[in-house]
Amino acid sequence: MEWSIQEIARQAGTTSRTLRHYGDLGLLAPSRIGSNGYRYYDQDALVRLQRILLLRELGLSLPAIKDVLEGQRDTAVALRAHLRLLEQEQARIGRQIASVRTTLHKTQEGMELMAAEVFDGFDHTAHEQEVTERWGRDAYEEGDRWWRSLGEGEKKAFQDEHEAIARDWGRAREVGLAADGPEAQELARRHCAWLSSAKEPSRSYVIGLGEMYVADPRFGKNYDRYGDGTAAFVRDALTVYARHRLSD
């Protein structure tokens, strides 16, 4: 069975122009082109488009999606990975929803709050594997000890500071500031000062962290929720700052 480009666009909630663009980039080739010049797509193409749309929803750029698709040729393995990621995100959001509901209820009723309830779903250990793989087990354990040494007020202040920085990154990108300009570089200084709460960051660490903000949607969404492209803007500004102001 196959579908025309118009049918696929309608079902996927996109446009024929977008699908043609995907084809021009080598992301989604039609299974055949009819004598009338129309593009048609078979079941394999549908599955590939689903993967593209999932990765787009997670915040990846089209070049990054192309790299992912070329690196994961086993469709079943790739879809299982997508499914695990979506299920993890669903569970995390579910915990956050329950946490906010509890906080709302208890504050309205004048009841005492418990930190474990307020911050459920915001667990820093969720990224243990990524930190260990990128910077080593010692780096994770050092950060973990630092985090656990903080009081509840200190943890909230740390999270609130990051939230303020993320909002300011979004505003800076929205008004079109240059990543290497003085305003963005001041934000990069603030960002690195926030990071240094746990440990003085090195040049390679900050540059790697910026790349991770873009490559990993679980991190990038903390910035892109303030406007598409914010994570990439953060990465570019941090890279400039690190190269000129930090050392390894």
KOLKOL-127875 format. One record per atom (N, C-alpha, C): residue number from 1; y, x, z. Coordinates in Angstrom, 3 decimals. Each point is the difference from the previous one (the first is absolute). Last residue first. Layout:
# residues N
  nr    north     east       up
 NUM        Y        X        Z
...
//
This chain:
# residues 248
  nr    north     east       up
 248   24.959   41.632   30.656
 248   -1.417   -0.153    0.354
 248   -0.383    0.979    1.109
 247    4.989   -2.465   -1.014
 247   -0.827    1.167   -0.328
 247   -1.436   -0.278    0.431
 246    4.987   -2.874   -1.384
 246   -1.150    0.243    0.865
 246   -0.770    1.228   -0.467
 245    4.011   -1.785   -2.236
 245    0.308    0.060    1.421
 245   -1.166    0.370    0.907
 244    0.000   -0.549   -4.999
 244    1.247    0.712    0.311
 244    0.219    0.244    1.490
 243   -3.843   -2.372   -1.826
 243    0.079    1.253   -0.754
 243    1.226    0.835    0.390
 242   -0.646   -4.370    1.853
 242   -0.990    0.954    0.499
 242    0.110    1.357   -0.695
 241    2.754   -3.623   -1.468
 241    0.378    0.454    1.341
 241   -0.952    1.095    0.482
 240   -1.007   -2.128   -4.079
 240    1.204    0.828   -0.124
 240    0.374    0.596    1.356
 239   -3.516   -3.057    0.000
 239   -0.397    1.224   -0.699
 239    1.182    0.950   -0.135
 238    0.721   -4.316    1.764
 238   -0.667    0.876    0.965
 238   -0.411    1.322   -0.646
 237    1.845   -3.323   -2.783
 237    1.013    0.519    0.922
 237   -0.615    0.957    1.015
 236   -2.889   -2.218   -3.026
 236    0.873    0.929   -0.719
 236    1.030    0.627    0.934
 235   -2.909   -3.346    1.753
 235   -0.726    1.227   -0.362
 235    0.924    1.016   -0.651
 234    1.745   -4.265    0.882
 234   -0.207    0.756    1.243
 234   -0.689    1.326   -0.308
 233    0.410   -2.974   -3.543
 233    1.315    0.546    0.351
 233   -0.087    0.844    1.266
 232   -3.796   -2.388   -1.315
 232    0.217    1.128   -0.906
 232    1.344    0.672    0.282
 231   -0.982   -3.898    2.387
 231   -0.905    1.077    0.422
 231    0.185    1.235   -0.874
 230    2.355   -3.957   -1.162
 230    0.560    0.664    1.175
 230   -0.883    1.161    0.452
 229   -0.786   -3.247   -3.668
 229    0.494    1.329   -0.315
 229    0.556    0.753    1.196
 228   -0.026   -5.285    0.137
 228   -0.901    0.805   -0.816
 228    0.650    1.340   -0.336
 227    1.284   -2.675    4.475
 227    0.385    0.082   -1.403
 227   -0.935    0.917   -0.763
 226   -0.538   -0.966    4.593
 226    1.461   -0.073   -0.037
 226    0.523    0.182   -1.424
 225   -4.563    0.335    0.991
 225    0.340   -1.374    0.399
 225    1.505   -0.177    0.091
 224   -2.005    4.264   -0.912
 224    0.189   -0.857   -1.176
 224    0.250   -1.453    0.369
 223   -0.978    3.264    3.390
 223    1.307    0.225   -0.607
 223    0.255   -0.949   -1.170
 222   -4.065   -0.032    2.431
 222    0.979    0.038    1.084
 222    1.417    0.178   -0.524
 221   -3.863    0.210   -2.820
 221    0.524   -1.347    0.203
 221    0.999   -0.056    1.148
 220   -2.459    4.032   -1.179
 220    1.157   -0.312   -0.828
 220    0.605   -1.355    0.250
 219   -4.080    1.482    2.117
 219    1.180    0.645    0.557
 219    1.251   -0.413   -0.768
 218   -4.082   -1.636   -1.425
 218    0.023   -0.377    1.410
 218    1.193    0.624    0.716
 217   -1.074    0.994   -4.623
 217    0.791   -1.215    0.235
 217    0.041   -0.447    1.452
 216   -0.485    4.957   -2.276
 216   -0.808   -0.901    0.817
 216    0.813   -1.247    0.345
 215    1.922    3.448   -2.712
 215   -1.381   -0.077   -0.478
 215   -0.833   -1.024    0.749
 214    4.597    0.948    1.204
 214   -0.068   -0.587   -1.343
 214   -1.445   -0.233   -0.424
 213    0.967    2.024    4.170
 213    0.709   -1.274    0.022
 213   -0.127   -0.714   -1.351
 212   -1.635    4.414    0.485
 212   -0.918   -1.011    0.498
 212    0.665   -1.366    0.052
 211    2.565    3.776   -1.178
 211   -0.936   -0.332   -1.082
 211   -0.947   -1.099    0.438
 210    2.905    1.704    3.241
 210    0.730   -0.767   -1.001
 210   -0.886   -0.417   -1.163
 209   -1.788    2.852    3.248
 209    0.176   -1.345    0.546
 209    0.733   -0.888   -0.996
 208   -0.480    4.563   -1.011
 208   -1.275   -0.716   -0.110
 208    0.092   -1.419    0.500
 207    3.737    2.777    0.552
 207   -0.206   -0.263   -1.427
 207   -1.299   -0.779   -0.209
 206    0.928    1.396    4.350
 206    0.936   -1.044   -0.407
 206   -0.172   -0.335   -1.477
 205   -2.616    3.549    1.779
 205   -0.361   -1.274    0.623
 205    0.896   -1.121   -0.504
 204    0.905    4.454   -1.310
 204   -1.155   -0.557   -0.715
 204   -0.408   -1.350    0.579
 203    3.537    2.321    2.163
 203    0.365   -0.381   -1.372
 203   -1.172   -0.675   -0.703
 202   -0.101   -0.437    5.252
 202    0.146    1.112   -0.927
 202    0.372   -0.524   -1.383
 201    0.927   -2.172    5.189
 201   -0.717   -0.070   -1.279
 201    0.279    1.221   -0.878
 200   -0.244   -0.858    5.514
 200    0.931    0.451   -1.032
 200   -0.714    0.031   -1.351
 199   -1.603   -3.469    3.676
 199   -0.164    1.419   -0.287
 199    0.974    0.372   -1.098
 198    0.193   -4.256    2.294
 198   -1.357    0.417    0.352
 198   -0.174    1.508   -0.164
 197    4.093   -1.932   -1.088
 197   -0.249   -0.512    1.346
 197   -1.372    0.433    0.487
 196    1.800    0.756   -4.435
 196   -0.072    1.108    0.947
 196   -0.142   -0.466    1.433
 195    0.590   -3.047   -3.696
 195   -1.319    0.622   -0.043
 195   -0.147    1.077    1.062
 194    4.200   -1.985   -0.510
 194   -0.944   -0.979    0.545
 194   -1.411    0.582    0.022
 193    3.267    2.515   -2.062
 193    0.237    0.020    1.448
 193   -0.930   -0.983    0.692
 192    0.008    0.039   -4.649
 192   -0.701    1.177    0.520
 192    0.202    0.141    1.507
 191    2.295   -3.470   -2.172
 191   -1.432   -0.239   -0.137
 191   -0.786    1.171    0.597
 190    4.670    0.371   -0.296
 190   -0.395   -0.953    1.040
 190   -1.501   -0.218   -0.008
 189    1.743    2.604   -3.455
 189    0.105    0.725    1.276
 189   -0.431   -0.904    1.153
 188    0.289   -1.940   -4.214
 188   -1.172    0.874    0.064
 188    0.016    0.803    1.299
 187    3.737   -2.626   -0.944
 187   -1.141   -0.842    0.360
 187   -1.275    0.830    0.120
 186    3.746    2.173   -1.547
 186    0.189   -0.298    1.414
 186   -1.114   -0.907    0.498
 185    0.123    0.925   -4.538
 185   -0.451    1.176    0.731
 185    0.223   -0.149    1.512
 184    1.565   -3.332   -2.959
 184   -1.469   -0.025    0.043
 184   -0.535    1.195    0.784
 183    4.649   -0.175   -0.647
 183   -0.424   -1.139    0.812
 183   -1.515   -0.042    0.137
 182    2.042    3.377   -2.798
 182    0.202    0.203    1.446
 182   -0.486   -1.157    0.860
 181   -2.441    0.871   -4.751
 181    1.375   -0.156    0.440
 181    0.128    0.111    1.512
 180   -4.019   -0.007   -2.958
 180    0.483    1.295    0.470
 180    1.458   -0.047    0.445
 179   -2.227   -3.884   -1.670
 179   -0.916    0.531    1.010
 179    0.478    1.332    0.559
 178    3.395   -3.813   -1.806
 178   -0.840    1.067   -0.534
 178   -0.863    0.588    1.103
 177    1.870   -5.224   -0.174
 177    0.324    1.358    0.445
 177   -0.977    1.012   -0.607
 176    0.513   -5.120   -0.491
 176   -0.088    1.014   -1.038
 176    0.384    1.402    0.414
 175   -0.526   -4.435    2.382
 175    1.354    0.273   -0.506
 175    0.028    1.163   -0.979
 174   -4.146   -1.305    2.013
 174    0.567   -1.192   -0.622
 174    1.387    0.259   -0.587
 173   -2.319    3.330    2.588
 173   -0.554   -0.146   -1.356
 173    0.663   -1.148   -0.738
 172    1.226    0.599    4.466
 172    0.447    1.142   -0.795
 172   -0.515   -0.083   -1.430
 171   -1.459   -3.196    3.164
 171    1.398   -0.221   -0.372
 171    0.506    1.127   -0.905
 170   -4.340    0.448    1.809
 170    0.056   -1.095   -0.964
 170    1.421   -0.265   -0.475
 169   -0.679    3.141    3.414
 169   -0.506    0.515   -1.274
 169    0.092   -1.078   -1.075
 168    1.014   -1.267    4.338
 168    1.090    0.775   -0.590
 168   -0.427    0.658   -1.310
 167   -3.237   -2.353    2.507
 167    1.011   -0.937   -0.528
 167    1.129    0.756   -0.689
 166   -3.234    2.582    2.216
 166   -0.563   -0.623   -1.203
 166    0.988   -0.983   -0.623
 165    1.124    1.958    4.139
 165    0.068    0.992   -1.082
 165   -0.510   -0.607   -1.306
 164   -0.395   -2.596    3.869
 164    1.411    0.135   -0.374
 164    0.166    0.977   -1.155
 163   -4.273   -0.481    1.855
 163    0.368   -1.227   -0.694
 163    1.451    0.072   -0.472
 162   -1.642    3.464    2.710
 162   -0.542    0.072   -1.359
 162    0.390   -1.229   -0.815
 161    1.201    0.039    4.498
 161    0.773    1.003   -0.734
 161   -0.504    0.127   -1.426
 160   -2.372   -2.769    2.974
 160    1.275   -0.611   -0.388
 160    0.855    0.973   -0.805
 159   -4.054    1.545    1.866
 159   -0.250   -0.927   -1.099
 159    1.294   -0.636   -0.498
 158    0.256    2.775    3.770
 158   -0.432    0.809   -1.149
 158   -0.222   -0.887   -1.226
 157    0.921   -2.074    4.100
 157    1.201    0.660   -0.507
 157   -0.319    0.830   -1.235
 156   -3.574   -1.991    2.312
 156    0.788   -1.013   -0.714
 156    1.254    0.612   -0.594
 155   -2.685    2.744    2.686
 155   -0.705   -0.347   -1.228
 155    0.797   -1.006   -0.823
 154    1.613    1.141    4.244
 154    0.168    1.114   -0.936
 154   -0.701   -0.288   -1.324
 153   -0.497   -3.074    3.574
 153    1.365   -0.027   -0.520
 153    0.240    1.087   -1.018
 152   -4.153   -0.100    2.255
 152    0.127   -1.132   -0.917
 152    1.394   -0.074   -0.606
 151   -1.573    4.840    1.413
 151    0.009   -1.287    0.670
 151    0.207   -1.119   -1.003
 150   -2.352    4.840   -1.194
 150    1.235   -0.773    0.058
 150   -0.180   -1.259    0.838
 149   -3.497    3.170   -1.198
 149    0.790    0.440    1.147
 149    1.273   -0.814    0.173
 148   -3.049   -0.537   -3.674
 148   -0.557   -0.600    1.218
 148    0.782    0.421    1.251
 147    1.180    1.861   -4.218
 147    0.223   -1.441   -0.016
 147   -0.466   -0.642    1.304
 146   -0.838    4.634   -0.670
 146    1.430   -0.270    0.184
 146    0.253   -1.495    0.100
 145   -4.330    1.385   -1.010
 145    0.329    0.288    1.402
 145    1.470   -0.295    0.281
 144   -1.446   -0.373   -4.454
 144   -0.586   -1.071    0.817
 144    0.329    0.214    1.477
 143    1.240    3.305   -3.124
 143    0.833   -1.190   -0.113
 143   -0.494   -1.138    0.865
 142   -2.624    3.869   -0.175
 142    1.281    0.319    0.636
 142    0.932   -1.212   -0.039
 141   -4.104   -0.288   -2.243
 141   -0.186   -0.058    1.452
 141    1.291    0.318    0.739
 140   -0.055    0.307   -4.768
 140   -0.164   -1.378    0.465
 140   -0.077   -0.061    1.518
 139    0.210    4.225   -1.966
 139    1.271   -0.711   -0.200
 139   -0.114   -1.432    0.497
 138   -3.864    2.692   -0.031
 138    0.921    0.411    1.059
 138    1.315   -0.761   -0.097
 137   -3.304   -0.517   -3.385
 137   -0.300   -0.749    1.219
 137    0.959    0.353    1.130
 136    1.580    0.399   -5.206
 136   -0.952    0.585    0.931
 136   -0.160   -0.808    1.280
 135    2.668   -0.934   -4.131
 135    0.614    1.042    0.814
 135   -0.929    0.578    1.073
 134   -1.297   -3.385   -3.430
 134    1.153    0.678   -0.599
 134    0.458    1.210    0.807
 133   -3.658   -2.826    1.425
 133   -0.329    0.570   -1.306
 133    1.145    0.821   -0.562
 132    0.634   -2.344    4.088
 132   -0.986    1.064    0.173
 132   -0.298    0.684   -1.323
 131    2.799   -3.804   -0.012
 131    0.669    1.137    0.636
 131   -0.953    1.182    0.119
 130   -1.762   -4.055   -1.651
 130    0.943    0.593   -0.943
 130    0.671    1.235    0.583
 129   -2.920   -2.505    2.777
 129   -0.728    0.706   -1.046
 129    0.953    0.691   -0.962
 128    1.798   -2.758    3.485
 128   -0.616    1.232    0.505
 128   -0.654    0.796   -1.122
 127    2.647   -4.332    0.288
 127    0.139    1.015   -1.044
 127   -0.596    1.335    0.422
 126    0.101   -3.887    2.851
 126   -0.542   -0.524   -1.259
 126    0.033    1.053   -1.100
 125    1.812    0.352    4.549
 125   -1.266    0.665   -0.296
 125   -0.625   -0.515   -1.291
 124    4.077   -1.791    2.019
 124    0.212    1.239   -0.748
 124   -1.305    0.679   -0.377
 123    1.120   -5.357    0.804
 123   -0.722    1.130    0.587
 123    0.148    1.252   -0.862
 122    1.598   -4.864    0.055
 122    0.904    1.094   -0.318
 122   -0.616    1.325    0.473
 121   -2.025   -4.253    0.772
 121    0.206    0.019   -1.445
 121    0.938    1.094   -0.442
 120    0.624   -1.653    4.839
 120   -1.280   -0.120   -0.687
 120    0.240   -0.125   -1.498
 119    3.325    0.344    3.709
 119   -0.148    0.973   -1.079
 119   -1.366   -0.036   -0.666
 118    1.283   -3.019    3.593
 118    1.203    0.092   -0.831
 118   -0.221    0.891   -1.211
 117   -3.384   -0.465    3.376
 117    0.138   -1.208   -0.816
 117    1.155    0.146   -0.982
 116   -0.800    3.432    3.105
 116   -1.156   -0.055   -0.896
 116    0.065   -1.220   -0.909
 115    3.229    0.578    3.482
 115    0.232    0.878   -1.155
 115   -1.141   -0.088   -1.009
 114    1.399   -4.122    3.120
 114   -0.821    1.197    0.141
 114    0.151    0.828   -1.270
 113    3.193   -4.020    2.767
 113   -0.627    0.562   -1.193
 113   -0.844    1.216    0.358
 112    1.603   -4.672    2.835
 112    0.042    1.462   -0.063
 112   -0.768    0.479   -1.228
 111    2.534   -4.861    0.173
 111   -1.191    0.667    0.524
 111    0.122    1.514   -0.180
 110    2.869   -4.016   -1.305
 110    0.401    0.861    1.103
 110   -1.150    0.735    0.630
 109    0.147   -2.999   -3.948
 109   -0.486   -0.556    1.264
 109    0.401    0.842    1.204
 108    1.127    1.306   -4.455
 108    0.519   -1.362    0.149
 108   -0.381   -0.603    1.357
 107   -1.697    4.229   -1.170
 107    1.442    0.099    0.248
 107    0.613   -1.386    0.176
 106   -4.592    0.277   -1.086
 106    0.255    0.486    1.346
 106    1.491    0.128    0.302
 105   -1.420   -1.362   -4.372
 105   -0.403   -0.978    1.013
 105    0.383    0.471    1.397
 104    0.741    2.953   -3.612
 104    0.879   -1.165   -0.078
 104   -0.318   -0.993    1.108
 103   -2.850    3.711   -0.465
 103    1.314    0.408    0.494
 103    0.961   -1.180    0.017
 102   -4.214   -0.695   -1.914
 102   -0.111    0.175    1.452
 102    1.349    0.366    0.608
 101   -0.268   -0.260   -4.673
 101   -0.142   -1.334    0.591
 101   -0.069    0.085    1.523
 100   -0.014    4.009   -2.415
 100    1.333   -0.620   -0.016
 100   -0.050   -1.401    0.606
  99   -4.090    2.284   -0.475
  99    0.855    0.697    0.958
  99    1.377   -0.653    0.083
  98   -3.073   -1.508   -3.238
  98   -0.397   -0.447    1.341
  98    0.882    0.635    1.065
  97    0.662    1.446   -4.384
  97    0.394   -1.409    0.128
  97   -0.330   -0.518    1.391
  96   -1.480    4.309   -1.073
  96    1.447   -0.029    0.198
  96    0.503   -1.430    0.158
  95   -4.534    0.666   -1.033
  95    0.279    0.446    1.360
  95    1.497   -0.043    0.289
  94   -1.377   -0.976   -4.362
  94   -0.432   -1.053    0.909
  94    0.268    0.359    1.444
  93    0.783    3.213   -3.306
  93    1.049   -1.017   -0.010
  93   -0.369   -1.150    0.932
  92   -3.224    3.327   -0.576
  92    1.169    0.546    0.691
  92    1.122   -1.023    0.076
  91   -3.889   -1.079   -2.444
  91   -0.277    0.041    1.434
  91    1.211    0.498    0.785
  90    0.253    0.015   -4.697
  90   -0.051   -1.380    0.486
  90   -0.219   -0.027    1.509
  89   -0.229    4.135   -2.161
  89    1.386   -0.462    0.078
  89    0.062   -1.431    0.524
  88   -4.218    1.826   -0.786
  88    0.638    0.713    1.106
  88    1.439   -0.473    0.195
  87   -2.344   -1.672   -3.688
  87   -0.525   -0.575    1.239
  87    0.606    0.678    1.232
  86    1.075    1.699   -4.262
  86    0.599   -1.316    0.180
  86   -0.467   -0.648    1.297
  85   -1.937    4.102   -1.227
  85    1.408    0.192    0.325
  85    0.689   -1.337    0.256
  84   -4.476   -0.033   -1.466
  84    0.100    0.528    1.367
  84    1.450    0.145    0.429
  83   -0.822   -1.260   -4.445
  83   -0.336   -1.080    0.923
  83    0.114    0.466    1.446
  82    0.570    3.146   -3.487
  82    1.116   -0.953    0.042
  82   -0.247   -1.062    1.066
  81   -3.517    2.896   -0.854
  81    1.075    0.713    0.706
  81    1.234   -0.890    0.131
  80   -3.580   -1.600   -2.541
  80   -0.364   -0.003    1.418
  80    1.062    0.699    0.832
  79    0.496    0.091   -4.634
  79    0.286   -1.332    0.534
  79   -0.382   -0.107    1.468
  78   -1.020    4.006   -2.295
  78    1.450   -0.168    0.121
  78    0.354   -1.357    0.611
  77   -4.520    0.924   -0.996
  77    0.454    0.849    1.111
  77    1.485   -0.203    0.238
  76   -1.838   -2.150   -3.726
  76   -0.490   -0.612    1.231
  76    0.462    0.793    1.223
  75    0.986    1.695   -4.358
  75    0.789   -1.179    0.353
  75   -0.436   -0.610    1.318
  74   -0.116    5.033   -1.921
  74   -0.998   -0.955    0.481
  74    0.747   -1.221    0.535
  73    2.442    3.713   -1.456
  73   -0.590   -0.673   -1.159
  73   -1.096   -0.983    0.382
  72    4.264    2.795    2.024
  72   -1.007   -0.899    0.554
  72   -0.612   -0.827   -1.135
  71    3.474    3.175   -0.792
  71   -0.807    0.711    0.987
  71   -1.105   -0.840    0.609
  70    3.177   -1.716   -3.139
  70   -0.741    1.058   -0.691
  70   -0.908    0.762    0.957
  69    2.853   -3.334    1.730
  69   -1.006   -0.611   -0.865
  69   -0.835    1.056   -0.717
  68    3.637    1.438    2.659
  68   -1.045   -0.599    0.831
  68   -1.118   -0.558   -0.870
  67    3.833    1.682   -2.128
  67   -0.784    1.093    0.583
  67   -1.162   -0.553    0.828
  66    3.066   -3.074   -1.739
  66   -0.794    0.582   -1.085
  66   -0.881    1.123    0.524
  65    3.086   -1.920    2.937
  65   -1.114   -0.911   -0.257
  65   -0.901    0.559   -1.097
  64    3.968    2.277    0.916
  64   -0.958    0.204    1.087
  64   -1.221   -0.886   -0.198
  63    3.608   -0.507   -3.021
  63   -0.697    1.285   -0.198
  63   -1.046    0.271    1.081
  62    2.623   -3.941    0.516
  62   -0.941   -0.087   -1.114
  62   -0.676    1.345   -0.296
  61    1.549   -0.923    5.019
  61    0.680    0.025   -1.287
  61   -1.050   -0.059   -1.106
  60   -0.727   -2.140    5.030
  60   -0.173    1.188   -0.822
  60    0.763   -0.132   -1.316
  59   -0.529   -3.305    3.822
  59    1.194    0.825   -0.127
  59   -0.131    1.232   -0.875
  58   -2.969   -3.947    1.130
  58    0.000    0.976    1.081
  58    1.130    1.009   -0.123
  57   -0.744   -3.238   -3.333
  57    0.370   -0.730    1.209
  57    0.045    0.926    1.205
  56   -1.534    1.704   -4.084
  56    1.441   -0.266   -0.084
  56    0.483   -0.695    1.266
  55   -4.587    0.697   -0.454
  55    0.682    1.263    0.280
  55    1.513   -0.159   -0.088
  54   -2.674   -3.702   -1.136
  54   -0.196    0.329    1.413
  54    0.767    1.263    0.376
  53   -0.097   -1.262   -4.521
  53    0.875   -0.888    0.768
  53   -0.133    0.261    1.502
  52   -2.863    2.364   -2.940
  52    1.398    0.404   -0.223
  52    0.932   -0.828    0.867
  51   -4.537   -1.163   -0.036
  51    0.220    1.249    0.731
  51    1.448    0.474   -0.136
  50   -1.317   -3.742   -2.507
  50    0.025   -0.336    1.429
  50    0.265    1.240    0.834
  49   -0.637    0.594   -4.580
  49    1.323   -0.552    0.291
  49    0.101   -0.393    1.474
  48   -4.154    1.459   -1.550
  48    0.942    1.124    0.031
  48    1.413   -0.496    0.322
  47   -3.351   -3.209   -0.626
  47   -0.231    0.722    1.253
  47    0.981    1.165    0.119
  46    0.074   -2.408   -4.007
  46    0.490   -0.830    1.102
  46   -0.150    0.722    1.338
  45   -1.808    1.969   -3.854
  45    1.460    0.130    0.018
  45    0.598   -0.822    1.136
  44   -4.601   -0.344   -0.797
  44    0.319    1.326    0.541
  44    1.505    0.204    0.103
  43   -1.598   -3.964   -2.076
  43   -0.169   -0.011    1.447
  43    0.336    1.350    0.631
  42    2.416   -0.794   -4.614
  42   -1.303   -0.443    0.480
  42   -0.078    0.113    1.523
  41    4.206   -0.745   -3.825
  41   -0.519    0.763    1.126
  41   -1.326   -0.581    0.463
  40    3.860    0.288   -4.510
  40   -0.982   -0.767    0.761
  40   -0.657    0.912    1.038
  39    4.696   -0.443   -3.531
  39   -0.878    0.809    0.831
  39   -0.918   -0.922    0.804
  38    2.561   -0.704   -5.018
  38   -0.051   -0.345    1.412
  38   -1.002    0.909    0.727
  37    0.918   -0.144   -4.835
  37    0.769    0.957    0.787
  37   -0.010   -0.273    1.487
  36   -2.442   -2.226   -3.695
  36    1.357   -0.518    0.156
  36    0.893    0.927    0.818
  35   -4.616    0.821   -0.650
  35    0.647    0.149   -1.313
  35    1.437   -0.511    0.020
  34   -2.001    1.668    4.711
  34   -0.385   -0.901   -1.068
  34    0.750    0.253   -1.294
  33   -1.531    3.342    4.104
  33    1.230   -0.577   -0.559
  33   -0.399   -0.828   -1.206
  32   -2.699    1.744    4.826
  32    0.131   -0.014   -1.463
  32    1.352   -0.583   -0.383
  31   -0.992    1.201    4.430
  31   -1.360    0.218   -0.481
  31   -0.061   -0.070   -1.525
  30    4.432    1.741    2.638
  30   -0.691   -1.248   -0.337
  30   -1.405    0.310   -0.495
  29    2.526    3.186    3.573
  29   -0.183   -0.186   -1.435
  29   -0.670   -1.338   -0.269
  28    2.782    2.430    4.095
  28   -0.804   -1.197   -0.287
  28   -0.078   -0.220   -1.504
  27    2.105    3.930    1.911
  27   -0.548   -0.607    1.209
  27   -0.983   -1.122   -0.315
  26    2.951    2.896   -2.889
  26   -1.398    0.375    0.134
  26   -0.665   -0.555    1.242
  25    4.567   -0.718   -1.847
  25   -0.126    1.094    0.968
  25   -1.444    0.479    0.157
  24    1.089   -3.706   -2.794
  24    0.703    1.163   -0.554
  24   -0.122    1.215    0.913
  23   -1.738   -4.165    1.476
  23   -0.793    0.553   -1.090
  23    0.626    1.255   -0.580
  22    2.343   -2.417    3.257
  22   -1.155    0.650    0.613
  22   -0.876    0.642   -1.077
  21    3.505   -2.600   -1.502
  21    0.509    1.246    0.580
  21   -1.123    0.773    0.670
  20   -0.924   -4.270   -1.626
  20    0.146    0.939   -1.117
  20    0.498    1.356    0.499
  19   -0.246   -3.420    3.144
  19   -1.350    0.413   -0.392
  19    0.046    0.965   -1.183
  18    4.060   -1.935    1.415
  18   -0.511    0.929    1.007
  18   -1.384    0.510   -0.382
  17    1.906   -3.335   -2.687
  17    0.724    1.266   -0.170
  17   -0.498    1.046    0.985
  16   -1.552   -4.417    0.319
  16   -0.644    0.710   -1.106
  16    0.654    1.362   -0.221
  15    0.274   -1.991    4.935
  15    0.481   -0.343   -1.339
  15   -0.781    0.783   -1.058
  14   -1.357   -2.023    5.202
  14    0.824    1.060   -0.570
  14    0.446   -0.416   -1.402
  13   -3.276   -2.126    3.159
  13    1.364   -0.132    0.489
  13    0.909    1.103   -0.484
  12   -4.775   -1.031   -0.985
  12    0.316    1.106    0.908
  12    1.408   -0.090    0.559
  11   -1.679   -3.194   -3.188
  11   -0.909   -0.031    1.147
  11    0.374    1.065    1.037
  10    2.439   -0.156   -4.095
  10    0.217   -1.225    0.778
  10   -0.866   -0.012    1.265
   9   -0.579    3.534   -3.078
   9    1.312    0.097    0.636
   9    0.260   -1.209    0.887
   8   -3.892    0.026   -2.620
   8   -0.091    0.958    1.102
   8    1.325    0.091    0.741
   7   -0.139   -2.668   -3.879
   7   -0.810   -0.596    1.062
   7   -0.075    0.919    1.218
   6    2.174    1.588   -3.885
   6    0.788   -1.060    0.643
   6   -0.761   -0.639    1.160
   5   -2.140    3.241   -2.689
   5    0.993    0.631    0.857
   5    0.855   -1.043    0.713
   4   -4.947   -1.447   -1.320
   4    1.171    0.504   -0.727
   4    0.994    0.592    0.983
   3   -5.408   -0.076    0.824
   3    1.202   -0.813    0.166
   3    1.147    0.626   -0.784
   2   -5.927   -0.134    0.269
   2    1.246    0.737   -0.026
   2    1.176   -0.963    0.033
   1   -5.896    0.645    0.671
   1    1.194   -0.841    0.000
   1    1.240    0.874    0.000
//
